[in-house]
Amino acid sequence: MNWDSKTVLQKGRKCIQVEADALLATSRNLDRSFVDLLQAIETTVASDKKIIFCGVGKSAHICAKLAGTFNSIGAPSFFLDPTQALHGDLGLCAPGDLVIFISNSGQSEELVRLVPILSRFQLRTAVITGRDSSTLVELCDLAVLFHVPKEACPLQLAPTASTAASLAVGDALAMVYLEKRGFTRDDFARFHPAGALGMSLLLRVSDVMRTGERFPSMPENRTVKEAILEMTRAKAGCIALVRQNDSQLTGIFTDGDFRRSALTGPDFLDRPVSDFMTPNPKAIAAEELAVDALRLFEKHKIEDLIVIDSNNVPVGIIDTQDLPKLKIV
């Protein structure tokens, strides 16, 4: 077929809309069975048992993805290939584990054959499916339905909306479990130490801030000239200014403030730097995540950020130029 760009875009949007409709229908029809399966997941993990995802065809890929998601939030999981299960992989299973089957039809022969065998191993079984009247719903202890008015495939053959809906139900279970358990970013970071995600979750402000000779700071009653000399020595674009008596942060003086101060008269270098500083500047605690510092830079459109301790005493600075090389997301 010789389609123009407009037709191609219309077909693409229609496909996405069909899948979106399936997700909305699934969301609207979610019921008590979702709660029951979530509680089964909680009980399984609390008992130091495993969650086992099992499916065939396209659903097998969904199962593998969900096993990875649950592992990443501290719920031990793995994917069990139903064929390999009958040839030795049942050794991965233990009494008390929870098996979650994923099958659009609820009639997958490989899964149906496996349910009674797993029951003899004293495993609980659940199914996420698109068919209420199906063999897997009858055989399993729990069943959660997703609702797919139609597939995005024009032939109504290739699983599209059904795989999107089953994945959405699994993701919803994982995210509700995460939130209900009180899982924090620190918890998440323990399971994601590598790559950009690990960097953004593990790197603290204290790891990236400039300190020592690279951190200019002085009392606010010093002169503009002294401030500029200190900034130049530290090769910094700003200086933290503090009260003389308790060293608490009172302001920041930047390159931009220096240029503006020069317009006030010939004696500007001998005037107190407090006359030109920005009072109560944006600051961040040293123990915060570096990614939170990045968000402050983006939100307030600033070039420098003062780092403070619990007593509001400056302990370092972060220059916006320092963050891109760290590849913080």
C-alpha positions as CSV (number, residue, x, y, z in Angstrom):
1,M,0.0,0.0,0.0
2,N,1.2,3.5,-0.8
3,W,0.1,5.5,2.2
4,D,0.9,9.2,2.8
5,S,2.3,10.6,6.0
6,K,-1.2,11.7,7.2
7,T,-2.6,8.1,6.9
8,V,0.4,6.6,8.6
9,L,0.0,9.0,11.6
10,Q,-3.8,8.3,11.8
11,K,-3.1,4.5,11.9
12,G,-0.5,5.0,14.6
13,R,-2.7,7.2,16.7
14,K,-5.6,4.8,16.4
15,C,-3.4,1.9,17.6
16,I,-2.3,3.9,20.6
17,Q,-5.9,5.0,21.3
18,V,-7.1,1.4,21.3
19,E,-4.5,0.5,23.9
20,A,-5.3,3.6,25.9
21,D,-9.0,2.5,25.9
22,A,-8.0,-0.9,27.3
23,L,-6.0,0.7,30.1
24,L,-8.9,3.0,31.0
25,A,-11.4,0.1,31.0
26,T,-9.1,-2.0,33.1
27,S,-8.6,0.9,35.6
28,R,-12.4,1.5,35.9
29,N,-13.1,-2.2,36.5
30,L,-10.4,-2.9,39.0
31,D,-12.1,-4.5,42.1
32,R,-11.5,-6.3,45.3
33,S,-9.5,-9.1,43.5
34,F,-6.7,-6.6,43.1
35,V,-6.6,-5.9,46.8
36,D,-6.6,-9.7,47.5
37,L,-3.6,-10.3,45.2
38,L,-1.7,-7.4,46.7
39,Q,-2.3,-8.8,50.2
40,A,-1.0,-12.2,48.9
41,I,2.1,-10.5,47.6
42,E,2.7,-8.8,50.9
43,T,2.2,-12.0,52.8
44,T,4.6,-13.9,50.5
45,V,7.4,-11.4,50.8
46,A,6.9,-11.0,54.6
47,S,7.3,-14.7,54.9
48,D,10.6,-14.6,53.0
49,K,9.1,-16.5,50.1
50,K,9.2,-15.7,46.4
51,I,6.9,-14.4,43.7
52,I,7.0,-16.5,40.5
53,F,5.7,-15.1,37.2
54,C,4.7,-17.6,34.6
55,G,3.4,-17.2,31.1
56,V,3.9,-18.2,27.4
57,G,4.2,-16.3,24.2
58,K,4.1,-12.6,24.5
59,S,2.9,-12.9,28.1
60,A,6.3,-14.5,28.9
61,H,8.0,-11.3,28.1
62,I,5.5,-9.4,30.4
63,C,6.3,-11.9,33.1
64,A,10.0,-11.4,32.8
65,K,9.6,-7.6,32.9
66,L,7.4,-7.8,36.1
67,A,9.8,-10.1,37.8
68,G,12.5,-7.5,37.2
69,T,10.3,-4.7,38.5
70,F,9.4,-6.6,41.7
71,N,13.1,-7.5,42.3
72,S,14.0,-3.9,42.0
73,I,11.7,-3.0,44.9
74,G,12.9,-5.7,47.2
75,A,10.3,-8.4,46.4
76,P,12.3,-11.5,45.4
77,S,10.8,-12.7,42.1
78,F,11.7,-14.7,39.0
79,F,10.2,-15.9,35.7
80,L,9.4,-19.5,35.4
81,D,9.1,-21.0,31.9
82,P,6.2,-23.4,32.0
83,T,7.8,-25.9,29.7
84,Q,11.2,-25.9,31.5
85,A,9.2,-26.2,34.8
86,L,8.1,-29.6,33.7
87,H,11.7,-30.6,33.0
88,G,13.4,-29.7,36.2
89,D,12.9,-26.0,36.9
90,L,10.3,-26.8,39.5
91,G,13.3,-27.1,41.8
92,L,13.2,-23.2,41.9
93,C,9.8,-23.4,43.7
94,A,9.3,-23.8,47.4
95,P,6.2,-24.2,49.7
96,G,4.7,-20.8,50.4
97,D,5.8,-19.2,47.1
98,L,3.2,-17.3,45.1
99,V,2.8,-18.1,41.4
100,I,1.2,-15.4,39.2
101,F,0.2,-16.6,35.8
102,I,-0.4,-14.1,33.0
103,S,-2.7,-15.2,30.2
104,N,-5.1,-13.2,28.1
105,S,-7.3,-16.2,27.3
106,G,-6.9,-18.0,30.6
107,Q,-6.8,-21.2,28.6
108,S,-3.0,-21.5,27.8
109,E,-2.5,-25.3,27.8
110,E,1.0,-25.1,29.2
111,L,-0.2,-23.1,32.2
112,V,-3.4,-25.1,32.8
113,R,-1.3,-28.3,33.0
114,L,1.1,-26.7,35.5
115,V,-1.5,-25.4,38.1
116,P,-2.3,-28.8,39.8
117,I,1.4,-29.7,39.9
118,L,2.2,-26.4,41.6
119,S,-0.6,-26.9,44.0
120,R,0.9,-30.2,45.1
121,F,4.1,-28.2,45.9
122,Q,2.0,-26.1,48.3
123,L,2.3,-22.9,46.3
124,R,-0.5,-20.3,46.1
125,T,-1.6,-19.5,42.6
126,A,-3.1,-16.4,40.9
127,V,-3.9,-15.4,37.4
128,I,-4.0,-12.0,35.7
129,T,-6.3,-12.6,32.7
130,G,-8.7,-11.0,30.3
131,R,-11.3,-13.8,30.5
132,D,-13.5,-14.3,33.6
133,S,-14.9,-17.7,32.4
134,S,-11.6,-19.5,31.9
135,T,-9.9,-22.6,33.1
136,L,-7.1,-20.7,34.9
137,V,-9.7,-18.6,36.8
138,E,-11.3,-21.8,38.0
139,L,-8.1,-23.5,39.0
140,C,-6.2,-20.6,40.6
141,D,-6.7,-19.3,44.2
142,L,-6.9,-15.7,43.0
143,A,-7.8,-14.0,39.7
144,V,-7.5,-10.3,38.6
145,L,-9.1,-9.3,35.3
146,F,-8.0,-6.8,32.8
147,H,-10.6,-5.5,30.3
148,V,-9.7,-5.2,26.6
149,P,-12.6,-4.1,24.3
150,K,-10.5,-5.0,21.3
151,E,-6.9,-5.5,20.2
152,A,-5.0,-2.8,18.3
153,C,-4.2,-5.4,15.7
154,P,-6.5,-4.8,12.6
155,L,-6.8,-8.6,12.3
156,Q,-7.6,-8.9,16.0
157,L,-4.9,-11.6,16.2
158,A,-1.6,-10.1,17.5
159,P,-1.8,-9.4,21.3
160,T,-1.4,-5.6,21.7
161,A,-3.9,-4.0,24.0
162,S,-4.1,-7.2,26.0
163,T,-0.3,-7.2,26.7
164,A,-0.4,-3.5,27.6
165,A,-3.3,-4.1,30.0
166,S,-1.7,-7.1,31.7
167,L,1.6,-5.2,32.1
168,A,-0.3,-2.2,33.6
169,V,-2.0,-4.5,36.2
170,G,1.4,-5.9,37.1
171,D,3.0,-2.5,37.4
172,A,0.1,-1.3,39.5
173,L,0.6,-4.1,41.9
174,A,4.3,-3.3,42.2
175,M,3.8,0.4,42.7
176,V,1.0,0.1,45.2
177,Y,3.1,-2.5,47.1
178,L,6.1,-0.1,47.0
179,E,4.1,2.8,48.4
180,K,2.2,0.7,51.0
181,R,5.5,-0.8,52.2
182,G,7.0,2.7,52.6
183,F,9.8,2.0,50.1
184,T,12.1,5.0,49.9
185,R,14.6,6.3,47.3
186,D,17.4,5.1,49.6
187,D,15.9,1.6,49.5
188,F,15.5,1.8,45.7
189,A,19.1,2.9,45.4
190,R,20.4,-0.2,47.1
191,F,19.1,-2.3,44.2
192,H,20.2,0.2,41.4
193,P,23.8,1.0,42.1
194,A,24.9,1.2,38.5
195,G,24.4,3.6,35.6
196,A,22.7,7.0,35.5
197,L,19.9,5.8,37.7
198,G,22.3,4.6,40.4
199,M,24.2,7.8,40.1
200,S,21.1,9.9,40.6
201,L,20.0,7.8,43.6
202,L,23.2,7.4,45.4
203,L,25.2,10.6,44.8
204,R,24.9,13.1,47.6
205,V,25.4,16.8,47.6
206,S,28.4,16.3,49.9
207,D,30.0,14.1,47.1
208,V,29.9,16.8,44.5
209,M,30.2,20.1,46.4
210,R,33.3,22.3,46.3
211,T,35.1,22.5,49.6
212,G,38.4,23.7,51.1
213,E,40.4,25.9,48.9
214,R,37.7,25.8,46.2
215,F,35.0,27.1,48.5
216,P,35.1,30.9,49.1
217,S,33.4,32.2,52.2
218,M,33.8,35.3,54.4
219,P,31.9,37.6,56.8
220,E,29.4,39.9,55.2
221,N,31.1,43.0,56.7
222,R,34.2,42.6,54.4
223,T,34.6,44.8,51.4
224,V,33.7,44.0,47.8
225,K,37.4,44.0,46.9
226,E,38.2,41.4,49.5
227,A,35.3,39.3,48.2
228,I,36.4,39.5,44.6
229,L,40.0,38.5,45.6
230,E,38.7,35.5,47.5
231,M,36.5,34.4,44.6
232,T,39.4,34.8,42.2
233,R,41.7,32.7,44.4
234,A,39.1,29.9,44.6
235,K,38.3,30.2,40.9
236,A,34.6,30.4,41.8
237,G,31.7,32.5,40.4
238,C,30.3,33.3,43.8
239,I,31.1,33.6,47.5
240,A,29.1,32.6,50.6
241,L,28.6,35.4,53.1
242,V,28.1,34.8,56.8
243,R,27.4,36.6,60.0
244,Q,30.6,37.5,61.9
245,N,29.4,36.1,65.3
246,D,27.9,32.7,64.4
247,S,29.0,32.0,60.8
248,Q,25.4,31.4,59.6
249,L,24.6,32.0,56.0
250,T,23.3,35.5,55.3
251,G,23.8,36.0,51.6
252,I,25.6,35.2,48.3
253,F,27.7,37.5,46.2
254,T,28.2,36.5,42.5
255,D,30.0,37.7,39.4
256,G,26.7,39.3,38.4
257,D,26.4,41.2,41.7
258,F,30.0,42.5,41.2
259,R,29.2,43.9,37.7
260,R,26.1,45.6,39.1
261,S,28.0,47.0,42.1
262,A,30.5,48.6,39.7
263,L,27.7,50.8,38.4
264,T,27.1,52.5,41.8
265,G,30.2,54.7,41.9
266,P,34.0,54.7,42.0
267,D,34.2,53.7,45.6
268,F,32.3,50.4,45.2
269,L,35.3,48.2,45.9
270,D,35.7,49.7,49.4
271,R,32.0,49.3,50.4
272,P,30.8,46.3,52.4
273,V,29.9,43.4,50.2
274,S,26.6,43.1,52.2
275,D,25.5,46.2,50.3
276,F,25.4,44.2,47.1
277,M,24.8,40.6,48.1
278,T,21.7,38.6,47.5
279,P,20.3,37.9,51.0
280,N,18.7,34.6,52.0
281,P,20.0,32.7,48.9
282,K,18.9,29.3,47.8
283,A,20.7,26.6,49.7
284,I,20.7,22.9,50.1
285,A,21.7,20.5,52.9
286,A,24.9,18.5,52.4
287,E,23.1,15.2,52.9
288,E,20.5,15.8,50.2
289,L,20.7,13.9,46.9
290,A,22.7,15.5,44.1
291,V,19.7,15.1,41.8
292,D,17.8,17.4,44.2
293,A,20.4,20.1,43.7
294,L,20.0,19.7,39.9
295,R,16.2,20.3,40.3
296,L,16.9,23.5,42.3
297,F,19.2,24.8,39.6
298,E,16.5,24.1,37.0
299,K,13.6,25.5,39.0
300,H,15.2,28.8,40.1
301,K,17.5,29.3,37.1
302,I,20.6,29.9,39.2
303,E,24.3,29.3,38.5
304,D,25.6,28.6,42.0
305,L,24.1,26.8,45.1
306,I,25.3,27.2,48.7
307,V,25.6,24.0,50.7
308,I,24.8,24.3,54.4
309,D,24.9,22.0,57.5
310,S,22.2,21.5,60.0
311,N,23.1,24.9,61.7
312,N,22.7,26.9,58.5
313,V,26.5,27.3,58.3
314,P,27.9,27.1,54.7
315,V,30.2,24.1,54.1
316,G,30.5,24.2,50.3
317,I,29.1,25.3,47.0
318,I,27.9,23.6,43.8
319,D,28.5,25.3,40.5
320,T,26.0,24.4,37.8
321,Q,28.9,23.5,35.5
322,D,29.9,20.7,37.9
323,L,26.7,18.7,37.3
324,P,26.7,17.8,33.6
325,K,30.0,16.0,33.8
326,L,28.6,13.8,36.6
327,K,25.8,12.7,34.2
328,I,23.1,13.1,36.9
329,V,19.7,12.5,35.4
